[in-house]
């Protein structure tokens, strides 16, 4: 399925086309990494907000 972008018949694909399809299927790592860091940060901030709000009389 990934090879159909570069080659019409999958059985005739060469190693270069297979490598190209494999590299194209990988997502960019930096946005995923920083998005996860931001999600964890906002989760911790929300947890601290709820914990401190419950302790105020």
C-alpha positions as MATLAB code, in Angstrom:
seq = 'XXXXXXXXXXXXXXXXXXXXXXXXXXXXXXXXXXXXXXXXXXXXXXXXXXXXXXXXX';
ca = [
       0.000    0.000    0.000;
       2.807    2.431    0.808;
       4.608    1.670   -2.444;
       1.674    2.577   -4.691;
       2.601    6.259   -4.391;
       5.920    5.641   -6.209;
       5.339    2.455   -8.184;
       2.282    1.027   -9.943;
       2.988   -2.633   -9.246;
       4.228   -3.510   -5.788;
       5.927   -6.765   -6.794;
       8.284   -4.938   -9.203;
       9.489   -2.356   -6.683;
      13.207   -2.160   -6.094;
      15.069   -1.634   -2.830;
      15.387    2.122   -3.422;
      11.630    2.511   -3.815;
      11.001    0.378   -0.741;
      13.389    2.554    1.286;
      11.724    5.710   -0.036;
       8.281    4.414    0.970;
       9.536    3.415    4.413;
      11.084    6.852    5.045;
       7.941    8.632    3.842;
       5.781    6.694    6.300;
       7.652    8.012    9.357;
       6.039   11.022   11.045;
       8.113   14.077   11.931;
       9.470   13.521   15.434;
       9.875   17.087   16.735;
       6.177   18.134   16.706;
       5.172   14.858   18.352;
       7.847   15.228   21.020;
       7.053   18.832   21.904;
       3.304   18.222   21.668;
       3.630   15.432   24.215;
       5.734   17.660   26.498;
       3.094   20.424   26.302;
       0.297   17.932   27.036;
       2.118   16.663   30.142;
       2.824   20.227   31.291;
      -0.829   21.257   30.998;
      -1.903   18.079   32.778;
       0.426   18.777   35.698;
      -0.733   22.406   35.837;
      -4.375   21.285   35.866;
      -3.653   18.771   38.631;
      -1.863   21.392   40.729;
      -4.726   23.842   40.157;
      -7.313   21.354   41.362;
      -5.205   20.314   44.345;
      -4.594   23.881   45.488;
      -8.195   24.932   44.874;
      -9.442   22.141   47.131;
      -7.190   23.146   50.006;
      -8.308   26.808   50.145;
     -11.030   27.349   52.777;
];
